[in-house]
Amino acid sequence: MSPEQNPKASGKEELAREATDYPEVHPARGDDAAREKAQTLVFLHGGNVGNWSWDPQVLAFADFNILTLHLPAFGARFEEQWEGLDSAADDVAALIADEVPSGGVHLVGISLGGVIALHVAARHPELVESVMITGTPIASLSSTAKAMQRMQLKLIGSEWYWRFQAGAYGMVENERELFAEHGVKLKAENMRAIMDEIGPGALPANLSSYTGPILVLAGAKEPKVVAKSFAQLSAALPQAKLRLVPGMHHQWNIENPLLFNAVLRRWITSGGLHQILARPAAPKPHGASTYSSAKDHASTLEEVDPQDPAKPKSARLVDRLDPRRLDLNKLDLKATLSKKPPVDKRPSAEDSAAPEKPEQPGAAERPE
């Protein structure tokens, strides 16, 4: 049966193309004056996904020139051999030099992409205006984590494994399909090489050569090794701002793109910190939690921008703002992949009843 006769097969083939053919270059939109002034955002994806995972950010930052690179061994380059973090960083720098005629870029990386972003900043600091990384494991992995990775390598070719991972990342159905379609293409030998390089610790040499602004984030619900890396990054980059994102897992640019976009936009436009971000607590003995609860970090959040009296008290903000909230109608990625009109998943009138009146005017705020 031909693809034309079998729509399901045709959709599968189109999904496979989406997993590897997502564009790398996205020029800013707007009039000539706006495009001329547009800065450049460079997004570096994680080690389980491709550059398509940044689609919610590409849609939201049309006022920027955007590069969504295919990292070696992923996406359109899944058949290439992994040559190491330094090689990947030089590869990123080469594309930046080709595509950005002047000025530094805002570098954004998640997970493996965050590690590579640090290597780019260390090796090519002249190309970088600012850095924001999240879910970036720099500290050495425990023996338990390494054993888990070895087990994962045996499952890398199984579609069910990738679907399970997608659910843990908070992805919805069409994203799960794309995630699984991309995941089964990845080569076990490349993933093993990446794990072997990052496992002992992946802090780049000469990282202190980067003196620009850097925001280091971790989802409060992701593996502890990420927050464990904060101390090393703070020692290597004294200017780094370290924060946790309440309620978020590892791949939170997909899990909650509206919140991710709000955090990123505030950072790259003003160097400011979104009011929901929490300062990590000091390390506690005997394996106790390394991050503050929503109630514990109220005063910390107020420190972020004390000159803005319109901001709500942080405790009320965290209580009222569900970090997982997102507007599915704004995420065109799902409609693009399914080739169907977006599904209206807005809450019913009963579900959207007005919340209780806040204690003070203006207490309920949007994420940005």
C-alpha positions as CSV (number, residue, x, y, z in Angstrom):
1,M,0.0,0.0,0.0
2,S,1.4,3.4,-1.0
3,P,1.7,6.3,1.5
4,E,-1.1,8.0,-0.4
5,Q,-3.4,5.0,0.3
6,N,-2.2,4.7,3.9
7,P,-2.5,8.1,5.6
8,K,-1.0,6.7,8.8
9,A,2.1,5.5,7.1
10,S,2.4,8.9,5.3
11,G,2.1,10.7,8.6
12,K,4.8,8.5,10.1
13,E,7.2,9.4,7.2
14,E,6.4,13.1,7.6
15,L,7.1,12.9,11.3
16,A,10.5,11.2,10.5
17,R,11.3,14.2,8.3
18,E,10.3,16.6,11.0
19,A,12.7,14.8,13.4
20,T,15.7,15.5,11.2
21,D,14.9,18.4,8.9
22,Y,14.0,21.2,11.2
23,P,15.7,24.4,10.0
24,E,18.8,25.8,11.6
25,V,18.4,29.5,10.6
26,H,15.3,31.6,11.4
27,P,15.7,35.3,10.4
28,A,13.9,37.9,12.5
29,R,10.5,39.0,11.2
30,G,9.3,42.5,10.9
31,D,10.1,45.6,8.9
32,D,13.6,46.4,7.7
33,A,14.5,48.6,10.6
34,A,13.5,45.9,13.1
35,R,15.4,43.2,11.3
36,E,18.5,45.4,11.1
37,K,18.5,45.9,14.9
38,A,17.6,42.3,15.8
39,Q,20.0,40.4,18.0
40,T,20.7,36.7,17.7
41,L,19.6,33.8,19.9
42,V,21.5,30.5,19.6
43,F,19.6,27.5,21.0
44,L,21.6,24.3,21.7
45,H,19.4,21.2,22.3
46,G,19.8,18.4,24.8
47,G,21.2,14.9,24.3
48,N,17.8,13.2,23.9
49,V,16.2,15.5,21.4
50,G,16.9,17.4,18.2
51,N,16.8,21.1,17.3
52,W,13.0,20.8,16.7
53,S,12.6,20.9,20.4
54,W,13.1,24.7,20.3
55,D,10.1,25.3,18.1
56,P,8.0,26.9,21.0
57,Q,10.9,29.4,21.4
58,V,11.3,30.0,17.7
59,L,7.6,31.0,17.5
60,A,7.8,33.3,20.6
61,F,11.0,35.2,19.6
62,A,10.2,36.3,16.1
63,D,11.9,39.7,17.0
64,F,15.3,37.9,17.1
65,N,17.5,36.2,14.6
66,I,17.6,32.6,15.7
67,L,19.9,29.7,15.2
68,T,18.7,26.2,16.2
69,L,21.7,24.0,15.5
70,H,21.8,20.3,14.7
71,L,24.4,19.2,17.1
72,P,26.8,16.4,15.9
73,A,25.2,12.9,16.2
74,F,21.6,14.4,16.5
75,G,18.8,15.5,14.2
76,A,19.9,15.8,10.6
77,R,23.4,14.7,11.7
78,F,22.5,11.6,13.6
79,E,24.7,9.4,11.4
80,E,27.8,11.5,12.2
81,Q,30.3,10.3,14.8
82,W,30.6,12.2,18.1
83,E,34.0,13.9,18.2
84,G,33.9,15.4,21.7
85,L,32.7,18.5,23.5
86,D,35.5,20.8,22.3
87,S,34.8,19.7,18.7
88,A,31.1,20.3,19.1
89,A,31.8,23.8,20.6
90,D,34.0,24.7,17.7
91,D,31.3,23.6,15.3
92,V,28.8,25.9,17.0
93,A,31.3,28.7,16.9
94,A,31.9,28.2,13.2
95,L,28.2,28.5,12.4
96,I,27.9,31.6,14.6
97,A,30.8,33.2,12.8
98,D,29.2,32.4,9.4
99,E,25.7,33.6,10.3
100,V,26.3,36.6,12.6
101,P,28.2,39.4,11.0
102,S,28.8,41.5,14.1
103,G,28.0,41.5,17.8
104,G,27.8,38.6,20.3
105,V,25.0,36.2,20.6
106,H,22.7,35.1,23.4
107,L,23.6,31.5,24.0
108,V,20.9,29.2,25.4
109,G,21.5,25.5,26.2
110,I,19.7,22.7,27.9
111,S,21.3,19.5,29.3
112,L,24.0,18.5,26.8
113,G,23.4,21.8,25.0
114,G,24.2,23.6,28.2
115,V,27.5,21.8,28.6
116,I,28.4,22.7,25.0
117,A,27.3,26.3,25.6
118,L,29.9,26.5,28.4
119,H,32.6,25.1,26.2
120,V,31.7,27.7,23.5
121,A,31.9,30.5,26.1
122,A,35.2,29.2,27.3
123,R,36.8,28.7,23.9
124,H,35.2,31.6,22.0
125,P,34.2,34.2,24.6
126,E,34.3,37.0,21.9
127,L,31.2,35.5,20.2
128,V,29.0,35.4,23.3
129,E,26.9,38.3,24.7
130,S,25.2,36.3,27.4
131,V,24.5,32.7,28.5
132,M,21.5,30.9,29.9
133,I,21.8,27.2,30.6
134,T,19.4,24.8,32.3
135,G,19.5,21.2,33.3
136,T,23.3,21.1,32.8
137,P,25.2,18.3,34.6
138,I,28.8,19.4,35.3
139,A,29.5,17.5,38.5
140,S,30.7,13.9,38.2
141,L,27.9,11.3,38.2
142,S,27.4,8.8,41.0
143,S,28.0,5.1,40.4
144,T,24.2,4.6,40.5
145,A,23.7,7.2,37.8
146,K,26.4,5.6,35.7
147,A,24.8,2.2,36.1
148,M,21.4,3.7,35.0
149,Q,23.0,5.1,31.9
150,R,24.5,1.8,30.9
151,M,21.0,0.3,31.2
152,Q,19.5,3.1,29.1
153,L,22.0,2.3,26.3
154,K,20.5,-1.1,26.0
155,L,17.1,0.4,25.4
156,I,18.0,3.2,23.1
157,G,16.6,1.5,20.0
158,S,13.2,0.8,21.6
159,E,10.4,3.1,20.8
160,W,8.6,2.4,24.1
161,Y,11.6,3.7,26.0
162,W,11.5,7.0,24.3
163,R,7.7,7.3,24.8
164,F,8.3,6.7,28.5
165,Q,11.0,9.3,28.6
166,A,8.7,11.8,26.8
167,G,6.0,11.3,29.4
168,A,8.5,12.0,32.2
169,Y,9.5,15.2,30.4
170,G,5.9,16.4,30.4
171,M,5.5,16.2,26.6
172,V,2.0,15.9,25.0
173,E,1.1,13.3,22.4
174,N,2.5,14.8,19.2
175,E,5.7,15.8,20.9
176,R,6.0,12.3,22.2
177,E,5.7,10.9,18.7
178,L,8.4,13.2,17.4
179,F,10.6,12.5,20.4
180,A,10.4,8.8,19.9
181,E,10.9,9.0,16.1
182,H,14.1,11.0,16.7
183,G,15.3,8.9,19.6
184,V,15.3,5.5,17.8
185,K,17.6,7.0,15.2
186,L,20.4,7.8,17.7
187,K,23.4,5.6,17.6
188,A,24.3,3.8,20.8
189,E,28.0,4.3,20.2
190,N,27.6,8.0,20.1
191,M,25.5,8.1,23.2
192,R,28.0,6.0,25.0
193,A,30.9,8.3,24.0
194,I,28.9,11.4,25.2
195,M,28.1,9.7,28.5
196,D,31.8,8.6,29.0
197,E,32.9,12.2,28.4
198,I,30.3,13.9,30.6
199,G,30.2,11.2,33.4
200,P,33.5,12.1,35.1
201,G,32.6,15.9,35.1
202,A,32.4,18.2,32.1
203,L,33.6,21.6,33.4
204,P,35.6,23.1,30.5
205,A,39.1,24.4,30.9
206,N,39.6,28.1,30.9
207,L,35.9,28.8,31.7
208,S,37.0,31.9,33.6
209,S,37.9,33.5,30.3
210,Y,34.2,34.2,29.8
211,T,33.4,37.2,32.0
212,G,29.9,38.0,30.6
213,P,26.6,37.5,32.2
214,I,25.4,33.9,32.8
215,L,22.2,32.5,34.3
216,V,22.3,28.9,35.5
217,L,19.0,27.1,36.1
218,A,17.7,23.8,37.2
219,G,14.2,22.4,37.3
220,A,13.3,21.7,40.9
221,K,12.0,18.2,39.9
222,E,14.9,17.1,37.8
223,P,17.9,14.9,38.8
224,K,19.9,16.1,41.8
225,V,23.2,16.0,39.8
226,V,22.1,19.2,38.0
227,A,21.7,21.3,41.2
228,K,24.8,19.5,42.5
229,S,26.8,21.3,39.7
230,F,25.9,24.7,41.0
231,A,28.9,24.9,43.4
232,Q,31.4,24.1,40.7
233,L,29.9,26.6,38.3
234,S,29.8,29.3,40.9
235,A,33.5,28.8,41.7
236,A,34.4,28.9,38.0
237,L,32.1,31.8,37.2
238,P,31.7,34.2,40.1
239,Q,29.3,36.3,38.1
240,A,26.9,33.4,37.6
241,K,23.4,33.7,38.9
242,L,22.1,30.3,40.1
243,R,18.4,29.7,40.4
244,L,15.8,26.8,40.6
245,V,12.5,26.7,38.7
246,P,9.7,25.5,41.0
247,G,7.7,22.6,39.7
248,M,9.7,22.0,36.5
249,H,11.3,18.8,35.2
250,H,14.4,18.5,32.9
251,Q,12.9,19.5,29.5
252,W,10.9,22.4,30.7
253,N,11.2,24.5,27.5
254,I,8.7,22.0,26.2
255,E,6.9,21.2,29.4
256,N,6.0,24.8,30.0
257,P,7.1,27.0,27.1
258,L,5.2,30.1,28.2
259,L,7.2,30.1,31.5
260,F,10.5,29.3,29.8
261,N,10.0,32.1,27.3
262,A,9.1,34.6,30.0
263,V,12.3,33.7,31.9
264,L,14.4,33.9,28.8
265,R,13.0,37.1,27.5
266,R,13.5,38.9,30.8
267,W,17.1,37.6,31.0
268,I,18.2,38.6,27.5
269,T,16.5,42.0,27.3
270,S,17.4,43.4,30.7
271,G,19.6,40.8,32.6
272,G,16.8,40.5,35.1
273,L,15.4,37.4,36.8
274,H,11.8,36.2,36.6
275,Q,10.0,36.5,39.9
276,I,9.2,32.8,40.1
277,L,12.9,31.7,40.2
278,A,14.1,30.5,43.5
279,R,17.6,30.9,45.0
280,P,18.9,27.5,45.9
281,A,19.3,26.8,49.6
282,A,22.7,26.1,51.1
283,P,23.6,22.4,51.0
284,K,22.2,20.3,53.8
285,P,23.7,17.3,55.5
286,H,22.7,13.6,55.0
287,G,21.3,14.0,51.5
288,A,18.6,16.5,52.5
289,S,16.8,18.5,49.8
290,T,19.1,21.1,48.1
291,Y,16.4,23.5,47.1
292,S,14.0,25.8,48.9
293,S,10.3,25.2,49.0
294,A,7.9,27.8,47.6
295,K,7.2,29.2,51.1
296,D,10.9,29.2,52.1
297,H,12.1,31.4,49.3
298,A,9.6,34.2,49.6
299,S,12.1,36.8,50.7
300,T,14.6,35.6,48.0
301,L,12.2,36.2,45.2
302,E,11.5,39.7,46.5
303,E,15.2,40.4,46.3
304,V,15.2,39.8,42.5
305,D,13.7,43.2,41.7
306,P,12.9,45.2,44.8
307,Q,12.3,48.4,42.8
308,D,9.2,47.0,41.2
309,P,6.4,47.5,43.8
310,A,3.8,46.1,41.4
311,K,5.2,42.5,41.7
312,P,3.1,40.2,43.9
313,K,4.4,38.8,47.1
314,S,6.3,35.7,46.1
315,A,4.5,33.2,48.3
316,R,1.2,34.3,46.8
317,L,2.7,34.2,43.3
318,V,3.9,30.6,43.6
319,D,0.5,29.5,45.1
320,R,-1.4,31.1,42.3
321,L,0.8,30.3,39.3
322,D,0.8,26.7,38.2
323,P,4.2,26.4,36.6
324,R,2.8,23.6,34.2
325,R,0.1,25.9,32.8
326,L,0.4,26.5,29.1
327,D,-1.9,27.6,26.2
328,L,-2.0,24.7,23.8
329,N,-3.6,27.0,21.1
330,K,-0.3,29.0,20.9
331,L,1.9,25.9,20.4
332,D,1.8,25.6,16.6
333,L,4.3,22.7,16.7
334,K,1.5,20.3,17.5
335,A,-0.6,21.4,14.6
336,T,2.5,21.4,12.3
337,L,3.3,17.8,13.2
338,S,-0.2,16.4,13.0
339,K,-1.2,18.5,10.0
340,K,-4.5,19.0,11.7
341,P,-6.1,22.2,13.0
342,P,-5.2,23.0,16.6
343,V,-7.5,21.4,19.1
344,D,-9.3,23.8,21.3
345,K,-8.3,22.7,24.8
346,R,-9.3,25.9,26.6
347,P,-11.0,25.3,30.0
348,S,-14.8,25.3,30.1
349,A,-16.7,28.1,31.7
350,E,-17.0,26.0,34.9
351,D,-13.3,25.3,35.0
352,S,-12.3,28.9,34.3
353,A,-14.2,30.4,37.2
354,A,-12.5,33.4,38.6
355,P,-10.1,32.7,41.4
356,E,-10.5,34.1,44.9
357,K,-9.8,37.8,45.2
358,P,-6.1,38.3,46.1
359,E,-5.3,39.8,49.5
360,Q,-3.8,42.9,47.8
361,P,-4.6,44.4,44.4
362,G,-2.4,43.0,41.6
363,A,-1.4,39.9,43.4
364,A,-2.2,37.6,40.5
365,E,0.3,38.2,37.7
366,R,1.1,36.6,34.4
367,P,4.4,34.7,34.1
368,E,6.0,37.7,32.5
